[in-house]
Amino acid sequence: MISASIMLRNFCEGLKIIYYPMTNIVFILLMFVIAVCIANKLDFNSTLKTNLLILPLVLASIIFLFFANIQNFSPQRIFPILGHGLTETFVTGLLNLSAFGGIAYLYFLPPLLKEPQKLKKVTLLSIGMTAIYLLLCISAILFMFPSFISANEISPLYNAARYIEFGSFFQRLESIFLLFWMLAFACYLSIVTKFSMNIFKKITSISTKKPLIDIFGLLIFAIALLPENFAVSSNFESSIYPYLVLGIVFILGISILVLASWKKHKKRIVNTEEVSNE
């Protein structure tokens, strides 16, 4: 919830810079929080179906952005391939695995799947789509800009979208891309909130999670307002969030899976020995 809230603050700061420089950040945050509360008041399947509608649009927009900018690409910008050396690329660069932080949500999927045995297929498909999505985004930015200091989440792709032109009629298409990304971020917040409420419901054994909807919405809003300014929230995402993802998603998550597998294997051995003794 903390990570999602800080990301919301950064995303809204980007919107403020691009389109709403005179608008208080509070009103931009409220726009997303209210949307999340409304979405959570609906059935969980409604949120999933909405994601199924929005996800193809987002993926299509990224693919379109990549191919529409091919004429602006300069392949030479990919060199040197190893950047600042092997250490920077393969050791320090491990923090970039935080881009795959969404893997954590796969751990909560089995109880929600109609066919849990298909979890492996769902996992591989999800990771594959994420990898392609990230590859296209990074490639577009890398091939177009000789150097780019990211001021916020959406500015690199937004600037790439501004280069797209098809004659004198189809220009300034970045507003359409921005609309898709706003919808995608609202869907992301809805999923995060729903999973968080489900976890809280199981921990507290309450009968319904409906009273939690507004409370969790206010919680997101309050956390998003905690950073004093954009520099503070941006520092969290660049300096703290990657370590949280590596520690919780990969190290802790994989450790739990390994221990569970070992426990299951040990139990199987014990059962086999008991059957042999009988």
N, C-alpha and C positions, 0 to 999 in steps of 0.2 A: 504493500500500500504506500509506503514511504517512497519507494523508487518510482512508482507510477505517478504519484503526486508531484514529485520533483520534475519528472519528464513532462508532465502537463504544464508546469510553470515555464519550462524552457520552450515548449512548443508555443504557448501563448505569447511568450516574449517575442518569438519569431514573427507571429502574426501581428503583434503590435508594431514591430519595426517596419514590416512590409506594408500593412494596410491601415492600421489604426494607431498612428503615432500620437494622436491627441486623446485617445481613449484610456481610461484607467484600467489597469490590468485586472482589477477585481471583476469588472463586467465581462471581460473576455473569459476569465476562469468560470464565472457563473454560467455562461453559455454551455460549456461542456458538462459542468456538474449537474445542471438541470436535465440535460439530455441523458446523462447516465442514470439519474434517478428515475426518469420516465421509462427508460429501457428496462431497468431492473424491476419495475412494477409489473412488467409483462412476464409471460412464461419464459423459462430458460430456452425453450425451443425457438421462441420468437427471436431471441438474440442470436442464436446459432444460424437461423435462416437469413437474418439480416447480414451477418458476416459472410454467408455464402454469396450474397448479392454484391457486397462491397469489395470482397477480396479479388474477384476477377477484374473489376474495374481498376483497382490499384495496380495489380500485376500488368494489366494491359497498358496502363498509363506509363509504367516504367519501361516496358518493352518498346512502346511507341517513342518515348523520350530518347531511348538509346539509339534506335534506328533513324529517327528524324534528325539527329545531330551528327550522324556519321560524317557528313561533309565538313563538319567543324573539328573533327578529330585530328590529332597529330600523334601518330604512333611513336615518335621519338621520345615523347614525354614519359614513356614507361621505363626508360633507362635512367640510371642503372637498376637492373632488376632486383638486386639484393639491397638496394637503398644504401643505408649507412653501415652495412656489413652483416655477417651471419648472426652476431650476438643481438643486434638491434632487431633483426628480422624474426629470428626463431626463439629468442629468450624474452627480451622485453616485449616483443610483439605478441606474446601469448595473451596479454591483457585484451587484445582485440577479439579474443574468443567470447568476450562479453556480448558481442553482437548476436550470439546464439543463446542469449539468456532466456528466450522464449521456450527453450527445451524443458524448462522447469514445469510448464503447464502440461506437458505430456504425462508427467507422473500422476496427475489427477484425473486423467481421462478414462482409465479402465472402468470405473463404476458407471460412467455416463454412456459408454458404448453399448449398442444393442448386441454387438458381437465382439466381446473383449479379445477373442483370439486373433482379431485383425489388428491389434495394437501395433505389432511390428510393421505391418504394411503402412498404417497411418503415420507412424514415427518416421520411417524412411521417406515417405512422400513429403511430410512436413519439413524435414531437414533439407531435402533436395530442393524444394521450392524456395526455402529461405536462402539457401546458398546461391541459387540462380538470381534471386532478387538482389542480394547484396553484391554479387559479382557485376551485374548490370549497372547498379547505382555507382559503385566505386569506379568501374571502367569509364562510365560517362564523365565523371568528375575528373578522373586522372588524365584522360585523353584530351579534355577540353581546356583545363586550367593549368598553367605552368606551376603555380603555387596557389593554395587556397587555405586561408585560415578560417575555420568554421566558426561563425559567430553564433549559430544556433542550428537546431536540427534540420530545418527545411531550407536554409539559405543556399547551400550548394546545389541541390536539385532544382530549387526555384530559379537560380541564376542560369542553370543549364536549360530550363524550360523556356526562358526568355529568348534564347537564340533560335527557337523553332519558328520558321516562316514558310508559308506556302503561297507565294505570290503576294499581292497587295491586300488580299481579302482575309486570308487566314494568318493573322499575326496576334501576338500577345496572348498565347494560349495558356500562359502560366496560371491564370485564374481558375481554369478548369482543373488543372492538376492539383492546385491548392485545395479546391473543393473536395476532390477525391481523398486527399491526404487527411483533411479534417474529419471526413466521415470515417476513415480507417482508424484514426486516433480515438474517436468517440467509441468505436466498436472495441478497440483494445481496452479502454477504460472500463467498459461494460463487462467484458470478460474477466478482467482483474477483480472487479468488485464482486461479481457473482461467485467466483472461486473463493474469495476472502470471506464472504458471508457464509458459504457452505462450510468452510473450515471452522468459523466461529460458532456456527450452529451445532456442529458435531462436538466441539469442545465443551460448550455450555449445555448441550442436550435440550435446547429450547425447541418448542413444537413447530414454530414458523419463523421465517426470516423476514417477513414483511415489515415488522417494526424497525429492522436494522437498515432498511434501504436509505431513509433520510439521514440516519445517524452516520452511515458510511459515506454518504455524499458530503455531509458537513465535515467529516474527517478528512476527506480528500481536499476539500476547499481550504481547511485550516492548515494542513501540512503544506499545500502549495503556496500559501501566503507567508510561511515561516522564513524563507530566505529573504535577507534584507534587500538584495538586488539580484540582477541577472548573473553577475559575476559569481556570487555565492552558490546559486543553484547550478550554474554551469560547472563549477569546480567539483560539486558533488558527483555529477554525471561523469566527468572525465577522470577524477582522482579516486573516488570512493566506490562508485557503482561497479566498475570492472572487477575490483577485488571481492565485492559481495557476490557477484555472479560466479567467479571462479571458486570461491570458498563454499557457497551454498549449493549452487546448481551442479557443479562438476565434482569437486572434492567430496563434499558431504553426500550429495546425491548418489554418486558412484560407489562411495563407501557403504552406504546403506544397502544398495543393490548387491554388492559383493557379499556382505554379511548375511543378507537374506538368502542368497544362493547357497552359501556355505552351510547355513542352518538347515535349509531344505535338503541339501545333500547328506548332512549328518543324520537327519531324521530318517531319511530313506535307508541309510546303512543300518541304523538301529532297528528299524522295522524288518529289514531283511534278516538280521541276526535273530530276532525274536521268532520269525517264521521258521528259520532253520532249526532253532532249539526245540520248537514245538514238534 
